[in-house]
Structure formats: structure tokens, C-alpha cells
Amino acid sequence: MKNIAEGSYDEIFVEDGIFILKIQNDTKEPKVITRDIDSSYIQFHFCLKGRSRFNFNEGSYYLEVNEENSLLLYNTQKDLPLDLVVSPNSWLLSVVMTIRKFHSLFSDEADYIPFLSEDNKEKKYYSQEMVSPAIAVVLSQLMNYNLHPSIKKLYLKGKVFELISLYFNKTEDADLEQCPYLADEDNVRRIKMAKEIIISRMAEPPTLAELSEEVGLGLKRLKEGFKQIYGDSVYGFLFDYKMEYARKMLESGKHNVNEVGLKVGYSTASHFIASFKKKFGTTPKKYVTSNV
């Protein structure tokens, strides 16, 4: 993983022929991401937050992908390297897999996928679509999982396959069947709002009852929906976010342990040190020393 100021570029190997790109730009400046991707790959890009611009032919033309939209890219005749401008406060998740691997997933249903037909298999293809609530759930789980290393690879593989399945599932009831209480896009919006609230006020977060009232969603629905989307409880998610935020502050070398602890909501250094050690297995001071 490469840190890009207040964001990150994370490239995750899933299995032969499949990898994931997680890009978070939490700064106030656009970030440029480039990566070689040759014509043997198909690319699925999902914008979770903000917007991103994909440049082609050295910028001679481009496609913009806005929040909660996706872009599918496929061209067997020409390489499509990643030349991406990620706008400020934007998140993007991409699944890139070889066309051979992709074909194997649909070997018995090639005619169902437009660009796998005999007429189209040698042509270029791209498609921009809205992200459905069901897909938004999987994307959030891929961005925010908290797993034991022994099952991480299996989990990611399962989620990638689920994501691709949902992408090509065009039945009208797909979202409802996936998660009944999240089928309403307004519920998803309110749960995302809850996440933004606890992040923005992480030093003094509201109680669950206060949060439920503020976003206008029942307490039970908030707790269940948050777990479904983000893969953790509200405060479990917030704990991980605070520790990751603290880690990045420490790495910057601009803040001492007390300052970092106060920033993320700990009134005493000892409580912060204990929480940091619980998350990362070492104290803040030792962590900084080992990363110098």
C-alpha cells in the first residue's frame, strides 16, 4: 500500500488473474494515479465518493465517473493503462481481471453478456451505469473489512464474485432480494450519513440513540444496516477509523502521542496507547520508531 498524503493507493492480489485497487484521496488536491494494464484485462471501476476522470490516449479524450456510478472497460485490441485523476475527497474501488478469467465465470452464459458474444469478442466495449444499493453494500464491505489474515483472501474472492454477479444481474427484484431493509436507497443514504457524522465528530461522537435521531432512521435499522454496509458495528467501525487516522498522523512526524490521542478523542495518553496497542500490537512510540 502506498500512502498519498491523506489518502492511499492499495493494490490487493485476490488470485491469479484478479486484483483490486482501492484508492482514497482525502486531500483538497486532485491526485494522479497511473498503472500499466494491458489488453488481456477487463476493468470494473466504481466511484464510491466524489468523482474521478479516466484519461485515454495521453489525455486526448477522457471519461468522468461520478459518485455512485461505475465504468466498465474492455478492449482486446489495445492496452488501456490506468491514467486516473482522482478529485479531492474521492474514493474509488476497481476490480481488474484477465479476460480469460472473466470468460471462465460465464462460460455457459456467454450470450447473456453483450461483449462476450461472437460478434463482439474482438471489439472494444465500455459501459457507464449507476451503482445499485446491493452493489453499494458489497463495495462498502470491500473498502472497510476487518478480518483475520487467514480468511482475508477467501473473503475478498467471494466478494469480488458477488460484485460481478450483481453487476450483471438485471432482474428488477435483485436489490430487494439481496437485502430487504436496504432496498430503499434512502435508507442507504441515511446510513452513509451516519458514517460521515461519526467520522466528522470522532473525538466526541454521538450516542447511537442520538445518531439514530439525527439521521432519521430507527435504532435497530441503523445498527443492522450499518453492519451490512460497513461490515462492523457503528463503534467498531469508528474505532478502526480512529486508529487508522492516528497511525497516519504519527507517520507524518508532525504530532506527538498526546496530540494524536486528543485528536481522535482520548482524554488521557494511557487510554490512547492501550487502544493503539490493541489495534496494531505495539505502542505508538514503538510504531513510530520502527517506521523511521
N, C-alpha and C positions, 0 to 999 in steps of 0.2 A: 504494500500500500504506500502510495506517495501522498504526502500532505501538500495541499495547495493553499497556503495561508490558512484562512478559517474554513477550510473545506478539505476534501480528499478525493483522490482517484484510486479506486480499489479494483484490481483485476483478479477475479476468482476463477480458478480452474475447477470445473464441475466433473468432467470426464473427457476422454479423448473425443475431440470434435465439438465440445461445448465449453464456452466460458461466459462469465458475467462481468459486466462493467458497472460499477457503482460510482457515480460522480456527484459530489455535493460541493456547490460553490456558495458558501455562506458569507462571502465578502460583498463589498459595494462596487467591485470592479468585475468586468467580464473576464472569464478565464478561457484560454485556448487549449484544447486537448487534441492531440494528433496520435494516430496509431495506424500502422500498416494492416490492412485487411484485404486479402486477395479475392479473386473471383470464385474461389471454391466455397465461400461462406455466404450464408443468408443472415441478415441483420434485423433484429427487432429492437426498436428504441422506444422507450416510454418516458414521457416527461411527467414527473410527479408534482413538480412545483416550478413556478416561473416559466421560462422558455429557453429554447436552445436553437441555434442555427447550424445547419449542416451545409458546409461548402463543398462544391464539386468542381473538378477541372480548374484547380488553383483559384477558386473563387469566382469563376466566370458565371456560375449560377449557384443558387442555394435554395434550401427548403427550411422553413421555420416550423418548429414543433412547439406548441403552447401547452400550458398546464392541462393535465388530464387528457392529452392526446398522444397518439402513437405514430410511428413511422416504420414501415416495412421496406427493406431494400434488398434487391436480388438482381444480379446481372452476371450471367455465366460468361459473357464476352469481354468483360472489362473489370479490373480491380476497382473496388470502392473503398479506398482508405478513409479512415475516420479523420475528418478535418472539422472540428466542432468548436463553436463559440458558445460557452455556457454563460448566460446572463447572470447578473448579480442575484443572490438569493434564489438559486435554482437547483433542482435535483433531477438527475436523470438516471434511469436504470436500463441497461441494454443486455439482451441475450444474443450472443453470436454463436452460430453453429454451422458446421460444414453442411453443404447441400446434400452430400451423401448421407450424413446422419439424419438430416431432416426428412429425406425421402424414405428412410427406413421406418420412420414413425407413422407414415401414411401409405405404406406400400400397397395396402389393399384398398385404399380410398383416394388414389391419385386424382381421379376425375373430379373429386369434390373440391380440391384445392385448385383454383383457377390457373396458377402459374406452374402447376405440375403436369398439366395436360401435354400431350404430344405436340400440339400446336405452339405452346408457349415455353416449353422447357429450354429452348435455346435463346429466348428473348430476355430483355431486361424487364423488371417489374418493380413498381413501388406503390405503396398504398398508405394513406393517412386516415386514421379513424379515431373516434372518441374512445376513451378508456371506460369500460363498463364498471359498475360498482363491484362486481365479482372479481374483475381483473385488478381493480384498485386494492382490494383486500390482499391478494397474493403479492402485489408489488410492495405494499407496506410491510408484509411479513418478510420479504426478501431484503428489504432495507434495514429492518430492525430486529432480526432474530438474535436470540441469546441462547446458545446451545453448547452442550459439551462437545469438545473437538471430535470425539469418537463417532458422533452421529451427524455432524455438520454436513459432510459430503452427501450422505443419503438424503438428508432433508432438502438440500439445495437441488439435487437431481429431481426429487419428487415435485418440488415447487416449480421448477422450470417446465417439466412436462405438464403440470397443471395449468401453468400460464399459457403455454402453446395451445393446449386443448381448449381453454376458454376463449382464446383469441379467435379460433376458427369455429366456435360454437355459435351458430346464428339463430338458434331457437329463441322464440320470444320469452319463454319462461326460464331461460338459463340462469339469470341472476337471482330470481326468486327461489329456485331450487337450491342454488349454492348457499344462500344464507338469508332466510326469510326476513329477519328483522333488520337486515342491511340492504334489502332490495330497494328501499326508498332512498334515493340519492340525498334527500335532505338529512336523513339520519347520518349518512356517511359524512356529509358536510359538517354536521354538529360535532361529531366525534373528532374530526380533524381540527375543528375549532378548539375543542377541549385540549388537544395535544399542544396547540400553539399557546394556549393560555398558561398551561403548567410550565412550558419552556420559558416563556417570557417573564414568568414570576417564580422562577425556580428557587430563589432564595427564600421566598415566603409564599409557597403555593397554597391555593385554596383547599379547603376540605372537600371530600367527594360530594357531600351534600351541597356545598356552595358551588362547586363546579357544575354539578347536575342542573342546578337552578340557573346558572349563568348561561349555559348553552341551550337550555330549554329541552332537556332530554331526561327521562326517568332514570333514577339511580341504577336500577337493575339493567336497563338497556344500555346505559353508558358503560357500565363495568363489563358487560358481556361483549358489547360492540368494540370497545377499546381492545379487549383481549383478542378478539377475532382479527382486527385490522393490524394491530401492532405486536401481537404475539406475546404480550405480557400485561400484567395489571397496570393501572394508571401510575401507581407509585413505584412499581418495579421498573417500568419504562423510564420514569423520571430519575430514579437512582442511577441507572446505566447512563442516561444522558448527562447527568451532573458529573459523574466520574470521568466520562469521556471529555467533557468540557474542561474539567480540572486538569486532566492529563495534557491536553493541548496547551493550556495556559502555562503549565510547568515547563513543557518543552520549549516554549518561546523564550524562557530565561528572563522574562521581564517582571516576574512576580515571585514573591516568597510564599512559603507554605501557608502562613497565616492569611495573606491576602487572597490566595486562591480559595481557601476554606470559607472565608467570609463571602466571597463572590458567589459560591454555589450553595450558601445557606447554612453553614456550620458556625455556631457562635463560639465554639472552642476548637483549638487546633487538634486536641486529642481525639475528639469525635470525628473530625475530618480524616485524620491519619488512620483511625480504625476502619472507617468506611473505605478509604482508598486501598488499604491492605486487603480488605475483604474482596474487593473487586479485582485487583491486579496482583495480589500475592506478595506485595512488597510495600514499604513505606514510601511516601512522596520523595523524601530526601534520597533514599537509595535508588529510586527510579530515575531521578534527575542525574545522579552520579553515574549510573550505568549507561545513560544515553548521551553523556557528554562527548 
